[in-house]
């Protein structure tokens, strides 16, 4: 089964950012649980809409970090099990 996984936790660590700082930049306290779940492999999201993904990328850029989709998402066409990291069926 093919899967898409979040790489946000690694990105945040590599760029010395916190999920909290990114969520605040995205629009306040209502975004905090969403960003934490994107960054936490133990609490994978089942869905994220394109607007949320775009808001995440804008927030990272406003915080001065370069970001591309490939920095945040990983496609695994040959995944054999559902791992953490927000795996999604493709």
C-alpha positions in Angstrom: 0.0 0.0 0.0 1.4 3.4 -0.9 1.6 6.0 1.9 2.3 9.7 2.3 4.2 10.6 5.6 4.8 13.8 7.4 8.4 15.0 7.7 7.4 18.1 9.7 9.1 17.0 13.0 12.5 16.5 11.3 12.0 19.9 9.4 11.2 21.7 12.7 14.2 20.2 14.4 16.6 21.0 11.5 15.4 24.6 11.5 15.3 25.1 15.2 11.6 25.8 15.3 8.7 24.6 17.5 5.3 23.5 16.5 3.9 26.1 18.8 5.8 29.0 17.1 4.6 27.8 13.7 1.0 27.3 14.8 0.9 30.8 16.3 2.2 32.2 13.0 -0.5 30.3 11.1 -3.3 32.0 13.0 -3.3 31.5 16.6 -4.3 29.0 19.2 -6.8 27.1 17.1 -4.0 25.9 14.9 -1.8 24.5 17.7 -3.4 21.0 17.9 -3.3 20.6 14.1 0.4 21.5 13.9 1.3 19.3 16.9 -0.4 16.4 15.3 1.4 17.0 11.9 4.7 16.9 13.8 3.9 14.0 16.1 4.1 10.5 14.6 2.2 9.0 17.6 -0.9 11.1 16.7 -1.1 10.9 12.9 -3.7 13.1 11.1 -6.1 11.3 8.9 -6.7 14.4 6.7 -5.2 17.8 6.1 -6.7 20.2 3.5 -4.7 22.1 1.0 -5.5 25.4 2.7 -3.9 24.2 6.0 -0.9 22.9 4.1 -0.5 26.2 2.3 -0.9 28.1 5.6 1.8 25.9 7.1 4.2 26.7 4.2 3.5 30.4 4.4 4.1 30.4 8.2 7.4 28.7 7.8 8.5 31.2 5.1 7.3 34.2 7.2 9.5 32.7 10.0 12.4 32.9 7.5 12.7 29.3 6.6 12.8 28.1 3.1 10.3 25.3 2.5 9.1 23.1 -0.3 6.5 20.3 -0.3 9.2 17.7 -0.4 10.5 19.1 2.9 7.2 18.3 4.6 5.9 15.2 2.9 7.3 11.9 1.8 5.8 9.5 -0.6 6.5 5.8 -0.1 5.0 3.7 -2.9 6.0 0.4 -1.4 5.0 0.8 2.3 4.1 -2.5 3.9 2.5 -1.2 7.1 1.1 2.0 8.5 3.9 3.8 10.3 3.7 6.9 12.5 4.2 10.3 11.1 0.8 10.9 9.8 0.7 8.2 7.2 -2.0 8.5 4.6 -3.3 6.1 2.0 -2.4 7.4 -1.5 
